[in-house]
Amino acid sequence: MADDLLPLIGHLMEEEASGSEQEESETEEVAMSVDNNDVEKKEPVAAKSKKPLHVKYDSSLPGVHSYLGNDLEDLRGRTIHEEDKLLDLPVLSLPGVVLVPGQTIPLSLFQPQTVAMVRNVVEKDKTFGLVTARYDQSEFTHTFMASIGTTAEIFSMKDDMDEQSGISTLRVKARGRQRFEICETNRQITGVLMAKVRILPERHLPPPLEGATPLSYARFCGGLADDEPIVNTAVGRHGQVLASVKMSRGPKMDRFSGANFTWWPPWVYKMYDEKILMRKIKDELQSWNETLKPHTMPSDPVEFSYWVAQNLPVDDSMRLFFLSLHSAVQRLRSELSVMQMCTVLCCQNCGKEVTNKNDVFSMAAEGPLGAYVNPGGHVHDTLTVYKARGLQLVGHPSSKHSWFPGYAWTIAQCEECFSHMGWRFTATNKKLLPQKFWGLCRTSLIPSLKNSEGKKEESTSMIL
């Protein structure tokens, strides 16, 4: 953990925090004081506030990863492998990183064998495998690699070399493409990990009532949702609207009417309808925070299911479970169940409440959770939230290597167990909104439930 913090801490240590910085943290709307007694006196405002805050910021900036530099070279071409095909791929394993198809991941590579591997990949099809790994809890000398990963296709890269030390550094931006399952692995003499993988298929399920709906109902089985009325409008000769009447199609004449010819009622088939599942997830996100706009989300069910998997603050095991599912319907149903039961996010280490789901918002166009890399090469999945509590700040604000241009970061840790939780970002320009927010590491959080009495229950990671 200490090695993970050093690249961002620099020469600033915890005892160097100024008195003014501590006073500022004590005046936050949420409890961030080091004193535990002070935390108990303050009311968790984040749990009550549902009023959305406006974002006045160029949301395209974080996804560009400008902190890597503006001199990266774009690579053309795209490689799509045939489903169920067996192929040999060089594999890069990163602890705490589960790449999802469609997700962009930045990398800063300097290990000689990894640099050589990426250079060789760029000369071929620009594709390598990325899998997550975890360290043995008893001894950190051994790692366990997941059996499911995602192909990463490099679309931008810069190769630098330090003339004095002769050390090469690669700055890379890659995008997740296809899921794969590892069949076998072997370590080459060069140190590169090669794996024989099988590209996992994406199953496109037919409509749940296909084959059971009579042909006479075909005109009622269009793209409209089952509960959306038909609007008839009368227009005058000059184009003005004279009258607009909403007409219900009735319960017997919609695209689920075919259920009347089966053993199951219509509500059973609606549970497996892609459009209804997508609408429910978007409504759930809107109930979290109204700043999460549905029109910015993918419209394709498969892409949308991966987008949700990318932006949900769940642990690695849950993300891998999402990746193991072969259809969008399965993923959407699983994701919806997690979202409906999640209320608060807690510290992964000690279980202390950190933030509320209503405070999640998007600073980036890609969504509220994105992958960013620090100067030491550590990749962090970072969730942006308006408010947090139970955290204390370490060091002074710094705008160097900031993932959000225009904001300075300050390291934040749990005041209960002192685990690294993420960063607080403060605006260096008064015109930016919000003036401050939090970037919390996904691997430092765990979603938890609350019952009607306000008591925490089991983690959502145990649902499925």
Summary of the structure (lengths in Angstrom):
residues: 464
radius of gyration: 24.7
end to end distance: 29.0
largest distance: 80.5
contacts: 1382
relative contact order: 0.16
helix: 27%
strand: 33%
